[in-house]
Amino acid sequence: MIDLLHPFTDAFATVQGWVFESIVQPAMFHLGLGEYIEDAFGGTEWFLVGVCELALLWLVLRPLEALLPVHEIRDRRARWNDFVYTVVHRLGVFAVVMFFFLDPLIDSFNGFLHLHGMHPFALERLWPALSTMPLLLFLGYLVILDFFEYWYHRGQHNIGWWWGLHSLHHSQQNMNLWSDDRNHLLDDLLHDIFLALIAVVIGVPPGQYILLVAVSRILQSLQHANVRLHFGSIGERLLVSPRFHRLHHAIGLGHESRGRNSLGGHNFAVLFPVWDIVFGTARFGGGYAHTGVRDQLPAPEGRGRDYGSGFWSQQWLGLKRMVEFARRRRPAGKGTQGEVRLR
């Protein structure tokens, strides 16, 4: 299979070289950023991977949504806004910020490890035979990163200020293939730093890390797509499906604890449901639930909270919720995790 991919990887490398030499490098010198040329080559790779992802999503998932929709998209502006998030995150401003901020941070962290004689964990050292099985090695890194993603996601749902940011992601009531990137920029920044540091610690090669991120993002776009699709009783327990993840976004279940309007929820796994099964947060069902956040609903069921209709209003309101929820305390006698009331 690796041999079959060589024509594609060679073609990608050719395009990357041309874009870098013809566009990126001259622009960097013109802007006086020549010292970042080496990093810019890696940034070009990230950009082109994002372009390939967008093309794949448009060509595959967009027709699938038209063929097997869960519901009719009632707010097309909201879907367009999600597309803006996807472009910003994978191609635009956010990618530029990460290029200038995250790469130096990761380099410094790597240098710190080497300076103190701490060698990153590597699956090949744990099981040398994996060095001859690249696909299995790739899957191993994917599983390890997914384990940490599960706990990161649970933190987003169980810590008040963090939920204030992450609730933006859950506020989409017309969930669609672009909704995976509907996140607060601060939340995205924290997530990318966390995941990159984990990748450094476990010794993921930089070239593999880009592919790992791309595979994960494509699968997450499928999970959020407006498609009536599941993987069967066995498949649902092996890989997160659109139906399984839709339950995570369901009002009264996905982001709530025991059906009450408090932090908690079910189906936190990003790729592999095994983590939800092992840690008791899995919820399997045969329906396709309505998505959103309870406090969006009008009274008396909710409080009619406004999450914003445009990119900038959503970002600003997310910061306000973060501050608001950070100031709230657990009710007296509620010592268990996830009992921070949201109304």
Phi and psi in degrees as a GROMACS rama.xvg file:
@    title "Ramachandran Plot"
@    xaxis  label "Phi"
@    yaxis  label "Psi"
@TYPE xy
-58.4988  -40.866  ILE-2
-63.1208  -35.6572  ASP-3
-66.0654  -26.2528  LEU-4
-82.7054  -15.8156  LEU-5
-56.3616  -43.8932  HIS-6
-59.2234  -36.3199  PRO-7
-72.1637  -42.9703  PHE-8
-67.9737  -36.2011  THR-9
-65.8134  -42.4365  ASP-10
-64.7196  -40.2344  ALA-11
-62.9114  -44.2395  PHE-12
-62.3594  -37.3548  ALA-13
-64.4515  -45.5239  THR-14
-65.0103  -42.1805  VAL-15
-59.7285  -44.6879  GLN-16
-61.7036  -41.8132  GLY-17
-66.8631  -45.3831  TRP-18
-62.1133  -41.9769  VAL-19
-65.3929  -48.9791  PHE-20
-72.2341  -32.742  GLU-21
-89.538  -29.1013  SER-22
-122.225  -56.273  ILE-23
-67.9426  -50.5832  VAL-24
-61.7224  -48.8636  GLN-25
-59.2756  -38.4076  PRO-26
-66.0496  -40.0145  ALA-27
-63.7417  -43.3224  MET-28
-66.1363  -39.0337  PHE-29
-63.0125  -34.7704  HIS-30
-87.9879  2.84533  LEU-31
73.3945  28.4403  GLY-32
-112.058  33.768  LEU-33
-59.3581  -27.9861  GLY-34
-67.5619  -15.6266  GLU-35
-102.065  13.3975  TYR-36
-58.0276  -45.1414  ILE-37
-62.4985  -42.9305  GLU-38
-67.1718  -33.0725  ASP-39
-64.9167  -27.8516  ALA-40
-64.518  -42.3675  PHE-41
-66.5069  -36.6416  GLY-42
-62.8019  -35.1248  GLY-43
-63.483  -38.2188  THR-44
-63.414  -45.0527  GLU-45
-59.3159  -42.8045  TRP-46
-61.9969  -46.5772  PHE-47
-68.6811  -33.8403  LEU-48
-62.2555  -40.7869  VAL-49
-62.7122  -39.5978  GLY-50
-61.3817  -44.0678  VAL-51
-63.5456  -39.57  CYS-52
-62.1326  -47.6939  GLU-53
-60.2073  -42.4629  LEU-54
-63.2673  -42.7836  ALA-55
-64.4218  -43.8077  LEU-56
-63.1232  -41.6405  LEU-57
-68.1705  -38.8068  TRP-58
-79.9548  -26.5116  LEU-59
-107.924  -55.5108  VAL-60
-75.9335  -33.9873  LEU-61
-62.8487  -46.8387  ARG-62
-63.7252  -33.958  PRO-63
-65.2622  -38.7789  LEU-64
-62.6583  -37.2337  GLU-65
-70.9115  -30.196  ALA-66
-82.8153  -40.12  LEU-67
-129.848  59.827  LEU-68
-73.4667  145.182  PRO-69
-76.1174  -42.4256  VAL-70
-151.109  164.907  HIS-71
-77.4296  134.896  GLU-72
-68.8713  111.338  ILE-73
-84.3939  -26.4185  ARG-74
-124.258  90.789  ASP-75
-69.7074  -25.3545  ARG-76
-64.8252  -38.0286  ARG-77
-63.9336  -38.5408  ALA-78
-66.9338  -41.8368  ARG-79
-61.3148  -38.488  TRP-80
-63.3624  -37.6617  ASN-81
-64.1114  -37.0569  ASP-82
-63.1303  -38.1834  PHE-83
-60.1422  -43.4249  VAL-84
-58.196  -42.8018  TYR-85
-63.3846  -43.5014  THR-86
-65.2183  -44.7818  VAL-87
-61.152  -43.3186  VAL-88
-73.0385  -41.1423  HIS-89
-97.1249  -19.33  ARG-90
-128.946  -26.8121  LEU-91
-104.226  -132.693  GLY-92
-58.0007  -43.256  VAL-93
-62.0253  -39.094  PHE-94
-62.5192  -37.4027  ALA-95
-66.5372  -44.5687  VAL-96
-59.4597  -44.8901  VAL-97
-64.6505  -34.3996  MET-98
-62.17  -43.346  PHE-99
-84.6043  -19.8772  PHE-100
-106.099  -50.436  PHE-101
-73.3212  -44.2333  LEU-102
-57.501  -49.2852  ASP-103
-61.794  -35.3221  PRO-104
-63.9836  -44.3098  LEU-105
-65.8317  -41.1052  ILE-106
-60.4725  -42.0596  ASP-107
-65.2409  -41.9155  SER-108
-64.7568  -41.5324  PHE-109
-62.2918  -42.6015  ASN-110
-63.3901  -37.989  GLY-111
-61.6694  -43.5937  PHE-112
-61.1722  -46.3553  LEU-113
-66.9291  -37.8532  HIS-114
-62.6255  -34.0682  LEU-115
-99.1615  16.1873  HIS-116
68.1427  22.6995  GLY-117
-98.6135  115.022  MET-118
-93.9693  132.662  HIS-119
-58.2232  146.073  PRO-120
-63.4898  139.48  PHE-121
-137.664  129.816  ALA-122
-61.2202  -32.9385  LEU-123
-62.3612  -34.8366  GLU-124
-73.2776  -33.4532  ARG-125
-71.4607  -37.5939  LEU-126
-140.992  86.5482  TRP-127
-53.374  -29.3735  PRO-128
-62.6108  -20.4563  ALA-129
-65.0823  -23.5968  LEU-130
-63.6525  -19.8097  SER-131
-99.5924  1.28095  THR-132
-128.315  75.648  MET-133
-59.0685  -35.9959  PRO-134
-67.6212  -40.4768  LEU-135
-68.1866  -37.0542  LEU-136
-63.8415  -43.0695  LEU-137
-60.5643  -45.197  PHE-138
-63.369  -37.2834  LEU-139
-60.7669  -46.3989  GLY-140
-63.9445  -37.288  TYR-141
-63.0248  -41.1781  LEU-142
-66.7792  -43.2949  VAL-143
-63.4809  -47.2562  ILE-144
-62.2421  -37.035  LEU-145
-66.6364  -33.9538  ASP-146
-59.7453  -46.52  PHE-147
-70.4045  -32.2905  PHE-148
-63.5516  -37.8942  GLU-149
-57.7837  -48.0413  TYR-150
-71.8775  -32.7828  TRP-151
-61.2594  -44.8724  TYR-152
-64.7936  -39.331  HIS-153
-63.702  -36.2509  ARG-154
-61.8627  -39.2934  GLY-155
-60.5942  -28.4617  GLN-156
-97.4952  -9.06564  HIS-157
-120.548  -0.181763  ASN-158
-118.603  122.383  ILE-159
-50.9368  -54.9785  GLY-160
-64.3961  -33.9371  TRP-161
-68.8922  -40.0438  TRP-162
-63.5212  -32.6461  TRP-163
-55.7873  -36.4058  GLY-164
-80.2997  -48.4126  LEU-165
-69.0272  -23.6415  HIS-166
-61.7182  -21.9647  SER-167
-57.3633  -42.5262  LEU-168
-61.0348  -36.4607  HIS-169
-84.7312  -8.32701  HIS-170
-79.2413  -4.59033  SER-171
-76.1186  113.547  GLN-172
-91.6421  -5.79372  GLN-173
-119.426  62.0186  ASN-174
-58.8123  138.956  MET-175
-151.654  179.284  ASN-176
-61.872  -20.2751  LEU-177
-91.8209  -5.22885  TRP-178
-71.5315  -16.1987  SER-179
-58.1911  -34.9142  ASP-180
-92.9276  5.57958  ASP-181
-76.3262  80.3126  ARG-182
-134.176  158.447  ASN-183
-70.7811  139.303  HIS-184
-60.1917  -35.8958  LEU-185
-65.5711  -40.1103  LEU-186
-63.6048  -41.6138  ASP-187
-63.1997  -40.2593  ASP-188
-62.5537  -47.2096  LEU-189
-60.2836  -42.1657  LEU-190
-64.1964  -45.9223  HIS-191
-67.9494  -35.8477  ASP-192
-64.9472  -46.8978  ILE-193
-58.2745  -49.9583  PHE-194
-67.0167  -39.198  LEU-195
-65.7203  -39.3732  ALA-196
-65.8049  -40.79  LEU-197
-60.8129  -42.2001  ILE-198
-61.6634  -38.9324  ALA-199
-65.5411  -45.2096  VAL-200
-62.1846  -38.9533  VAL-201
-90.4275  1.99463  ILE-202
80.9275  29.715  GLY-203
-70.3936  124.632  VAL-204
-60.9598  142.084  PRO-205
-53.2056  -42.6493  PRO-206
-63.2248  -38.2339  GLY-207
-70.8508  -34.132  GLN-208
-61.2376  -41.7943  TYR-209
-59.712  -43.8267  ILE-210
-68.5446  -38.2153  LEU-211
-60.6482  -45.1266  LEU-212
-63.4118  -43.1163  VAL-213
-62.8311  -45.509  ALA-214
-61.234  -45.0075  VAL-215
-62.5298  -42.7489  SER-216
-66.5219  -38.6556  ARG-217
-64.3944  -43.9663  ILE-218
-65.4783  -35.9897  LEU-219
-70.5101  -32.3661  GLN-220
-64.3205  -39.6909  SER-221
-61.9095  -41.6996  LEU-222
-60.1575  -35.2054  GLN-223
-89.5252  -7.72772  HIS-224
-63.9719  149.436  ALA-225
-82.1017  66.3554  ASN-226
-128.668  138.052  VAL-227
-84.1534  82.5933  ARG-228
-142.116  136.139  LEU-229
-141.629  171.838  HIS-230
-110.07  14.7175  PHE-231
83.7194  169.594  GLY-232
-62.1607  -32.6389  SER-233
-86.0501  -47.9816  ILE-234
-60.2179  -33.5073  GLY-235
-62.8292  -22.4719  GLU-236
-95.3685  -3.56007  ARG-237
-104.969  -35.7591  LEU-238
-143.509  135.685  LEU-239
-63.2144  123.556  VAL-240
-101.884  168.129  SER-241
-57.3073  -37.4122  PRO-242
-68.8485  -44.9952  ARG-243
-60.4814  -44.6332  PHE-244
-75.1264  -28.3976  HIS-245
-62.9173  -34.4523  ARG-246
-62.0135  -33.5087  LEU-247
-64.0418  -31.6887  HIS-248
-89.9862  0.269826  HIS-249
-71.1883  138.409  ALA-250
-65.4556  131.156  ILE-251
84.7403  5.5112  GLY-252
-144.045  -57.4659  LEU-253
-65.3071  -37.2079  GLY-254
-117.905  16.2332  HIS-255
-125.549  156.764  GLU-256
-100.765  118.445  SER-257
53.8963  38.9796  ARG-258
77.0337  0.753438  GLY-259
-100.342  163.854  ARG-260
-81.4231  63.9654  ASN-261
-137.846  160.259  SER-262
-64.3102  146.569  LEU-263
150.746  -137.867  GLY-264
122.234  -167.925  GLY-265
-139.759  165.669  HIS-266
56.6042  58.3888  ASN-267
-85.513  -13.5569  PHE-268
-56.7784  139.45  ALA-269
-86.7173  -43.6941  VAL-270
-124.978  -43.1012  LEU-271
-116.187  113.366  PHE-272
-61.3684  -11.5568  PRO-273
-55.1987  -33.3629  VAL-274
-67.3615  -40.8656  TRP-275
-64.3309  -38.374  ASP-276
-66.1404  -47.1365  ILE-277
-66.0095  -40.151  VAL-278
-99.9856  12.7527  PHE-279
74.7914  25.4266  GLY-280
-114.14  8.36534  THR-281
-77.1853  144.034  ALA-282
-142.562  115.476  ARG-283
-107.432  142.412  PHE-284
-157.975  166.054  GLY-285
-99.5471  -0.762205  GLY-286
-101.763  175.061  GLY-287
-122.085  95.1028  TYR-288
-74.4161  159.897  ALA-289
-72.2606  138.943  HIS-290
-105.813  159.492  THR-291
140.589  -168.635  GLY-292
-118.587  137.877  VAL-293
-56.4768  -40.7045  ARG-294
-74.7917  -0.513961  ASP-295
-73.2528  -28.6667  GLN-296
-69.4975  152.101  LEU-297
-68.7776  157.92  PRO-298
-63.0768  149.583  ALA-299
-89.2242  -7.20622  PRO-300
-70.4911  -33.4167  GLU-301
-134.56  -156.152  GLY-302
-127.165  7.72  ARG-303
64.6183  32.9832  GLY-304
-64.4175  138.519  ARG-305
-91.7748  121.861  ASP-306
-100.428  1.62657  TYR-307
90.3466  151.506  GLY-308
-112.077  -12.2545  SER-309
-124.048  166.921  GLY-310
-54.1303  -53.8656  PHE-311
-71.831  -37.6172  TRP-312
-64.5505  -37.1105  SER-313
-66.7778  -38.0118  GLN-314
-65.8336  -43.3673  GLN-315
-66.8294  -46.0594  TRP-316
-65.193  -30.8672  LEU-317
-62.938  -42.0755  GLY-318
-64.0394  -39.6937  LEU-319
-64.7818  -40.811  LYS-320
-65.1962  -38.9309  ARG-321
-57.5381  -46.9682  MET-322
-66.2496  -43.3049  VAL-323
-60.8928  -49.0534  GLU-324
-71.9082  -27.5283  PHE-325
-67.0697  -26.6391  ALA-326
-84.311  -13.2009  ARG-327
-80.2524  145.469  ARG-328
-112.758  157.959  ARG-329
-66.6209  142.794  ARG-330
-60.5291  150.185  PRO-331
-56.6132  134.969  ALA-332
83.8652  -2.07604  GLY-333
-102.313  84.9156  LYS-334
-90.7797  -9.91973  GLY-335
-79.6826  154.918  THR-336
-64.8408  138.613  GLN-337
90.7005  20.9543  GLY-338
-108.986  26.7832  GLU-339
-78.0848  115.859  VAL-340
-71.974  141.205  ARG-341
-101.97  -2.44876  LEU-342
